[in-house]
Amino acid sequence: MKKNKKELPDGIPEENVYENTHILLYVFYAIAVASVVLLMVNQ
């Protein structure tokens, strides 16, 4: 994690700063695309 990038407001710990896309975001996109594909195939 890069430090001293910018000052955090009071009450926000350093662990809550994300600089990369979370893996669950990719999982949710994959589920959404797969559900649309299934809807189109099963018509």
C-alpha positions as semicolon CSV with decimal commas, in nm:
position;residue;x (nm);y (nm);z (nm)
1;M;0,000;0,000;0,000
2;K;0,135;0,339;-0,092
3;K;0,172;0,568;0,205
4;N;0,153;0,945;0,223
5;K;-0,042;0,959;-0,103
6;K;-0,289;1,193;0,063
7;E;-0,398;1,266;0,414
8;L;-0,691;1,059;0,541
9;P;-0,972;1,221;0,739
10;D;-0,996;1,142;1,107
11;G;-1,165;0,812;1,182
12;I;-1,067;0,635;0,858
13;P;-0,802;0,369;0,914
14;E;-0,536;0,302;0,652
15;E;-0,671;-0,050;0,593
16;N;-0,990;0,093;0,442
17;V;-0,810;0,256;0,149
18;Y;-0,829;0,037;-0,164
19;E;-0,614;0,111;-0,465
20;N;-0,700;-0,193;-0,677
21;T;-1,030;-0,343;-0,790
22;H;-1,159;-0,599;-0,545
23;I;-1,185;-0,958;-0,668
24;L;-1,553;-0,979;-0,576
25;L;-1,628;-0,702;-0,825
26;Y;-1,498;-0,927;-1,104
27;V;-1,703;-1,216;-0,967
28;F;-2,023;-1,008;-0,966
29;Y;-1,959;-0,890;-1,324
30;A;-1,904;-1,249;-1,435
31;I;-2,230;-1,359;-1,271
32;A;-2,418;-1,071;-1,434
33;V;-2,280;-1,150;-1,781
34;A;-2,349;-1,521;-1,739
35;S;-2,709;-1,454;-1,632
36;V;-2,772;-1,232;-1,935
37;V;-2,622;-1,495;-2,165
38;L;-2,841;-1,766;-2,008
39;L;-3,150;-1,549;-2,053
40;M;-3,069;-1,493;-2,420
41;V;-2,988;-1,859;-2,491
42;N;-3,300;-2,000;-2,322
43;Q;-3,554;-1,792;-2,512
